[in-house]
Amino acid sequence: MADINFPNGNTYAGKLYAEFLTPAILAPTGIVNRGLVTPVESVKNVETLRGVNRVIELQTPSAKFVPQDGDIELSEKQLNMKAYEVMDEIDAIQLSKTWESEQQLPGSFEDYKLTPQLYNFLLDRIYVPRMAIANEALYILGKAGVNKTQVATATFSGTYVGLLGEAKADAGVAKKSLPANSKSAISAIASGTAGNATVTVASAANIIVGDRVTLIGTNGNQTISGATISGQVVTVIEITGNILTIDEVVVGSTAASAGNAFFINQNNVLSVLTSVYMSIPQKVKKQISNTGNGRTKIHVSDRIADAYRVANGLISGGAGSFTRDVYFDQTALIPYLDIDLVAMPYWEDNLLAVFNPGNVFLGFDLLSDEVFAQVLYLGDVTGDQVYRIKNRMKSDITYKYAAEFSLYLPK
């Protein structure tokens, strides 16, 4: 049970500010509301996605009907729903010992009840938005990715790899390396504490402070966050020559002397997008979703989206312009030629994906389950003077045709 904790005390020292405050969080825009996937609602257990295909044969004319060879191809793929819950129990007795007691009703039984102001704040500003964030991260990154949001964890027993996890593990999904100008060879990694560990690259000319750099193909025994270096992303906080100082802890006695550092920023984002654009099969690039969700899109992280805005600002009008409203619209990007770019929530750094929303399906029982919380005060029923908050959700995400889904990533 969660006690209401006051780690810094609650010393009254003047007038009480009337509002509660919470740390900043990034509420999701919602991949369903933005039309980035095809929603499949009212799924209780398993939903089968059926496909049909038939190759036609152009034959020599004949007076007699000669049927073509071959069969109609039927295929299927399943959305296998995973159930998970949010359950919390709150003991509010500590409120009676602080200045919050002034807002409680008379009577000792009222000592256990939340004040209306705190009750509403917890529900509207803590639980509901965090449940939405946790679900959006779950859809994209799977269970492990939920922890990266810093507002939730995922501990339920079912396997949930997420959209990117499934695509990476699927041999049928095309996985293409980022172009050469998005990487620099690693010659050394020096272990150290955050702000002291370094990565030496062949050239840091196009890398800038603040870049999120993906390290792969390294040797040695060094680890980051307890795992051998293999695809971890580090943040550049200082550049001296070709030496990048990073904001992560690197541990290990045998230093890496090989590998590659991948990055996408304002200096190379346009050439990266050109490489992606030119490699998309025409039938996929021009595909229109049969679910009404629009055309095929290039999906990028918020950081790549920002780099694209900066690059456009630098070249606009030949002299640079950072005043056009469209550069700063957080829900839209200027299309790259004739294909839309979309910034995906909780996306991986230095990774792009190309797919049509009509090929990616998100199943759930009810979309409102994502942000619906049931709150009970048990004192009026069982005599247990606590609050219980509960949310239940079922979901799964997948794509139907792997051949029409492409990843562009460090490799």
N, C-alpha and C positions, 0 to 999 in steps of 0.2 A: 504494500500500500504506500502511496506517495504522500508523505507529509509535506505541508507547505513550509519550505525552508527559507530562512532569512540569514544567509551566510554573512552579511555585513552588518547585522543588527538593524533595528528600526528605531533609532533614537529620534524623538520628536525635536526638531530644532527650528521651528517657525511654521509658516503656513504650509499646509499640505497641498501639493500639486494634484489636481483633480483627475488626471489621466494616468493610465498604466502604459508603460513602454515595453517594447520587446525588441530583441536584436533584429537587425535587418535580415530579411529572407527574400529570395527571388521567387515570387509566385509564378506558377506556370501559366503560359498563355493557353495551353491545351492543344494537343495534336489532333484531337477529334474536332474541336471547335474551329480550328484553322484549316480543316479539310486535308490534312496531311496523310491520313490513313482512312480506311473504310471501316466504319463501326458496325459491329454485329451485336445487336442487343438481345436481351432475354435468353441468354445461354445459361443453362443450369449445370451441364456436365461437359458434353462434347458436341462440337459443331463441325460437320463435315463440309469442306469446301470442294465442290465438284468442278472438274474441268472436262472439256471435250475438244477434240481436234480431228481434222480430216484433211489429208493431203489429196488434192484433186489432180487428175491426169488429163493432159491434153492429148487426145488420140487422133489417129488417122480417121477421116470420115468413112462411115460404113453404112450401107443400107440396113444391115442387121445390127440390132442393139448388142453391143459387146461391153458388159460391165467392167469397170476397172478393177484391178487387184487391190489388196490391202484392206485393212479394217478401220473402222472408226475408233479412235483412241479415247477412252475414258480414264480419268485420273482423279485422285482425291487426296486431300491433306486435311488434317484435323486441328482444330483449336481445342486443346485439352485444358479445361479450366482449372486453375489453382485457387483454392480458397485461403484467405488469410484475414486476420482481424486486428483491430486496435482495441486494447482493453486497459483501462487505467482506473485506479481507485484513489480518491482524495480524502484525506482527513484534514478538516479545516479548523480544528480546535485551537491551533496556534494563533489564529486571527484574533481570538478573544483576549490575547495578551498584548496586543499592539494597538496602535491608533486606529486600525481597521474596526476595532470593537465599537467605535462611535457610530458605525454604519449598520451594526447588527441590531435586531429587534430585542426588546426587553425579554427576560426569561432565560434561565440557564441552559435550556435545551437549544436555544438559538445560537449558543456558542459554537455548535458544530456546523453551522450553515455558512456557506459562502455569501459574501455580500453580493447583491445583484450586479454591481459594477464589475466585480472580479469574475463572477460567474459568466457574464456575457462576454467579457474579454477573453477568458480562457477558451470558450467555445468558438467565438467568431474569429479571433486573431491568433490562436495557438493551435487548437486541434484541427479545425477545418482546413486552413491553408496548408498545414503540414501534411495532412493526409493526401491532399491533392499533389503536393510536391513529391511525396514518397511514391505515389502511383505513377506519375509521369516518369520518374527515374527508373522505376521497376520495368515499365514498358520498354524503355530504350536500353538500359544497361543491365537489367536483371537484378537479382538479390544483392550481389556484391556492390553494384553501383549505387544502391540506395544509401549506403553509408557515406558516399561522397557528397551528399547533399548537406550534411552536417545538421539536419533537422530530424532524421529518422534512422532507424536500423531495421533490417529484415532478418528475422530469425525463424520464420515458419519452415516446416519440414519439407515441403514440396520443392522440386527443382524448378527454377525459373531463370533461364539464361538471358532473356530479353532479346530484342530485335537484333542488335549488333552482335551479341554472342552467338545467336543461331546462324547469322549470315557468315561470321568468321569461320565457324565450324563446318559449314556446308561446302562440300567440294564442288557443287554445282554453281555456286555464286562466283562470278569473276572477281578476282582480287588482283588489282593492278597497282604497281608501285608509283609513288609520287615521282615527278620528274626530277632530273639531276640537280636543278638549281634550288631544290628544297632540302638538300642534304649536304653535309660536310663531313668528311672522314675524321674519325676520332684517332688521335695519336696517344692520348693519355687521359686517365681519370684519376684524380688525387682524392683519396678518402679524407673525410673531415666532417666537422659539425656543420649545421645549417649556417650558411653565410661564409663558410671557409672551404668547403669542398669545391673542386674545380674540374672542368672538362676542357681539354685542349683539342682544338679542331684544326683542320688544314687551313680553313679560311673563315673568319668571322665577319667578313666585309658586309654581308647582307643580314646578319643577325643583329637584333636590337635588344636593349635592356627591356625586360618584361616579357620577352618571348617565352612560350611554353615549348620546350624542345623534347622530342621523343628519342630515347637512346636505345638502339638495338644492335645486335651482332657483336656485343662486347665479349672480351675474354677476361681472364682473371677470376677472382672469387668475390668480387664486391657485390654488396646488396644495397637496395634502397627500400625502406619500409619493410625490412625483414625478408625481402625476396630478391633472388639473383637478378641482376639487371637484364631485363628482356622486355623492352617496350614501355618502361616507366617514363613518365613525363616529368621534367624538371623545369624550374623557373629561373631564368637568367636575371641576376640582380646587379651584375657588374661585368664589364668587358675590358680586358687589358690585352691589346694585341689580338692574339688568337686564343686567349685563355678566358673561358666563361666561368665566372663564379656563380654558384647556384644556391638556391634557398632550401635545399634538401640535405639531409644527413646521408653520407655515403660511408659504409662500413666495409672493411676487408683489407687484408694485408697484401694480397697479390693484386697490384693495380692493373687495370685494363690498358692495353696498348693498341687496340684495334676496335673497330665498330663504326657506326654512323650516327650522326645527330640530325634528325629531321625537324624542319620548322616551316611554318607558313605565316607570313606577315605581310605588311604593306609593300615590301620590296619584291615579292615574288608571287603574290596571290593572283594577279592577272594572268601570269604565264602558267600557273598551276591550273587555273580554270580553263585556259585555252587547251592545255593537254587533256584535261578531262572531257571537255566539250568535243574535241576532235575524235576521241576514242569511243564515244557513245554510239552504238549501232543506230542507224537511221530509223529503223522500225520502232526502236524503243524511244528515241528522242522525240519522235513525232506522235507517239501513242497518246490517245485520248482515253481517259478512264471511262469504263462503261458504267461506273457507279455515279457519274456526275461530279466527281471531285477534281476534274481538270486534267492537265497534261503532266507528263513526266517532269520531274524536278531534280535539281542538284541540291542535296541536303548537306549543310555545313554546320559547324559549331558557332556559337555566339562570337567567339574570338576571330574566327575566319571571316564572319560577317562584318565585324568591326574593321578588320584589315581591308576588306573590299570597300567599305565606305571611305576609309582614309585614302586608299589608292585612287578612287574616283575623285575625291576632293583635290588631290594633288595634280591631277591632269585636267580637271575641268577648266575649259576656256583657255587652256594652254599655260595659264599662270597660276593655277591652283585656286580652289574655292571650297570653303568649308561652311558655307551658309545655306546651301540648298536643303530644304526641309526633308526631302526624301532620303538624304544620307543618314538622318537621325531617327527615322521612323523605326521603332524597335520591332515592329511586326511585319515589315516589308523591306525588300531590297530591290534595287534597280535590277531588272533581268539582265542576264549575261547573253547578249545577242537575242536569240529567240527562245531561250529557256529560262524558266524561273529559278531563282535561288531562294532557299528558305533556311532560316536559322532554327535549328532544332534544339529544344531544351535538353540539358544534361547530356549533350553529345560529347564524344571523345575528341580530344585535341588532335590536330593534324590528320584528320580522317574526313573523307567526303564519301557520300553514297548517292547513287543514282537509281531511282525507282519511281514508278507511277503509284499514286495513292490507291488506285484500283487494284493493285497487286499486293498490298499490305493490309491485313485484317486484324483489327483489335476487337476481341470478344469480351463482353461483360454481361452481367445479369441486368442491371440498370445503371446507366451512366451516373445517375444521382447517387448511387451507392458510394461513389468515390469521395464525396464530401458530406455524406449524411452521418451524423453522430447521434446516438441515443444516450440521453442523460437521465439517470435515476438517482433520487435521494432515498436511500433505504431506511432512513429513520422513521418515515411514516408507514413503513410496511413491515420490516423485520426488527426494528429497534436498533439496527446497526447504523450509527449516525455518520455515514460516509456517503460520498457521491461516487457513482460508477458511470464511466463514459465508455461506450462501446461502438465500434464500427465494424461492419463485415463487408468483404469485397471478394468477388471472383473475377478473374481475368486471365487472358492469354493473348499473345500477339504472334503472328507468323505471316509469311508471304506464300503465295501460291506457286509462282513460277520462278525458280532460282535463276534461270537463264536470263531473266529480265530484271535482275537485281545485281548491281555492281558496287564494289568497294574500292576506294583509292586510299592507300594507307602506306605507312612506312614498312618496307619489306626488303 
